[in-house]
Amino acid sequence: MGRYLGRKAVLYALTFFVAVTVNWMIPRFMPGDPVRTMLGRASVSDPQARAAMEDHYARLFGLDVPLWKQYLGFWGSLIQGDLGTSVWLFPTPVTEVLLDAVPYTLVLLLPAILLSWVAGNRFGAFAARNRWLDNTALPVSYLLTATPYMWLGVLLAWGLGVVAGWFPATGAYSFALTPAFTWEFLSDALAHWVLPFLSLFLVAFGGWAIGMRNLIIYELEADYSAYLRALGAPRRLVRRYAFRNAMLPQITGLALQLGTIVAGSLLTEVVFAYPGLGSLILEALNNRDFFLLQGAFLFIVTGVLIANLVVDVLYVVVDPRTRIQMQGGA
């Protein structure tokens, strides 16, 4: 187990290094200059004053040195926990900006991932042995999983938010309220949370349900299932073994789909103007905020890698064959 975790740690560390390097490079190959964008918002008309300010802020943000020095300086600051200063919200540190946005993304993303995975697998397993569900509800799952997150978000915002008026269509809470641990604020935030959550939950739910339904049918037709039925084993026992074996590919699928789900969450936040990392990345792109983009990408990369590592360890725990192979068994 220790050797396995060691190999995984090295692999994830290398992946982290490459991913963070690519994320550092992406903003710098974008058109536009962050300092000029910032000064453009300030409407500085005097050419001499503007030139002096450009030189000052270029030195302040470390943009006056060659790229290789900027890259080394980035890693040096990152090791010290310094993500720099936001160009868009100058002089607010990037860490402070991220800490304001990350809770909204986590509150939206974690329940959507976990609940859709659990509910989708349960529904798919039930549909595999229920002909009515297989012929009626499952086609809806095909439609849901083929729908882009942002498109479903637009439909929900229009149908349930604008037309029906059941839920707020934008924002994380009403503008008249101040964030606080009060019943008024929490109930209002919950109402704003429902539509973004549903857009993520429904698309993921459809995919997990279809996958589990197909896996259950495959497992029930496998040789071990036929052997158990021939021995007179109860149908419930055969289905239990089929469900446990079908869960293993779904755990692997969860690790593979994390990046897609996170990307869908970011786009959903933009659709609903939800103040999480998705909206933050959009503002950083519009304002050429290199440092805020780096910080947001860093959090996303770190979160996805940690989640994948947890899934890898969980797979070892639930699959005895993997543990036997690690111990050198046949």
Buried (B, 14 or more C-beta within 10 A) or exposed (E): EEEBEEEBEEEBEEBBEEBBEEBBEEBBEEEEBBBBBBBEEEEBEEEEEBEEBBEEBBEEBBBBEEEEEBBEEBEEBBEEEBBBBBBBBBEEBBBEBBEBBBEBBBBBBEBBBEBBBEBBBBBBBBBBBBEEBBEEBBEEBEEBBEBEBBEBBBEBBEEBBEEEEEBBBEBBBEEEEEEEEEEEBEEBBEBBBBBBBBBBBBBBBBBBBBBBBBBBBBBBEEEEBEEBBEEEBEEEEBBEBBBEBBBBBBBBBBBEBBBEBBBBBBBBBBBBBBBBBBBBBBBBBEBBBBBBBBBBBBBBBEBBBEBBBEBBEEBBEEBEEBBEEEEEEE
